[in-house]
């Protein structure tokens, strides 16, 4: 049954990615036409393709000194850097969110003390907070990862807390009656029941981690897709700007769907309804 669940979800993910790409490309081209955006600034999907793959693109698609091979190399290198930064931020954010959520469940005074701080930090726009964080943590990978982690932290924290708090009361009573501690109830009941919320948090946080990493890279201006985007905009390389944006959107969609496949696989094996055919 697990194999059927994974195969079904994988096929659905491939179809979803294909549909999303087609819709986005059509919408992209339609909006450029609707708002009559200058071809010097607004680049179409075909321009982005030419930027990366054509040896003789139309004038203005990319700088004359930049070949298609160099454009691909620069774009892929920037993408790789951003994915590393986003992965560090994603992992850190999920670990911190899980630890804080467990602290909320096991020790209520911790929730009373930390929750107002979390809400305060959540209410401050990340664009306003990011420069300060980069000053504190530096403009290297740590600073970039911290910003990506903050984007992941708060949505994940809310979902995981809800998951841990929604454990079956009867199961908790069984642990309590048999002399189990709050920690025993956490491990035996709360964490397994919160697995769907945890995986959902991870799925929705992946695109956020990429956005957070790109924002930090934009402010630092040295590396990754955010840094390359800032440099391209400053030099008037609008073909490069649109290419970086298109790549970031496509990668976000692919990673989101990859997480849905992983989520289905883990829930089919270890979820509260593992093995139930209705999950397919």
C-alpha positions, 0 to 999 in steps of 0.5 A: 500500500505504501508504494501505491500511495507514493506512486499516486502522489508522485504522479500527482506532483508531476502533473501539478508542476506541469499545470503550474508551469503552463499557467504561470507562463501563460499568465506571465505573457498575458500580463506583459501584453496587458500592461504593455510593458516595454520589451527593454524591461519586461522579458517574456518566457521566450526571452528567458529561454533565449537568455539561458540557451540561445547562442544568438538571442535577440538584442537586449536579452542579455549583455553582448559579453555574456554567452549562454553558457556563462549565463547558465553557469552563473544562474546555476551557481547562484541557485546552488548557493541559495539552496544551501542557505535556504536548507540551513535556514529551513533545518534550523527553523524547523528544529527551533520551532519543534523545540519551542513547541515542545517547551510550550506543551511541557512547561506552561510558564515557558509559553507565557514568557516566550509567546509575547516575544514571538508575537512581537517578532512576528509583527515586525516586517522581515524587511525592516528586521533583516538589516539588523539581523545581518549586523548582529550575525554578520553578512555570511551564511550564518546571517543569511540562514538566520533570516531564512530560519525566521521565515520558517519558524513562526508558521511552523511553530503555530502548526506544531503547537496545534498538532501537539495540543490536539492529541487524543485525550483518551490516549493521554489519560491511559498514559497518565493512569499508568504512571507515565510522565508528561514527557512519556505522553509527549513521546508516546502520544503527542509527537506521533499525533502531531506528525501530519501538522509537522510535515505540513509545516515543513511543506509550506516552509520550503518556499518561505526559506528560499524567499528568506534566503534570497532577501538576505542575499539581496541585502548582502549583495554578494552571493546567491540568487538574491545577490545576483538579482541585485547585481543584474538590476544595478547593471541593467541586465533585465534578462538576468533579473527575469531569469533569476525570478523565474528560476526561484519560482520554478524551484519553489514549486518543485520543492513544494511538490517534492515535500508533498511526496515525502509527506505522503510517504511518511504518513503512509508508513508512520502517520495516525492512519498508516495503511488506510486505503483512503489516503491514496 
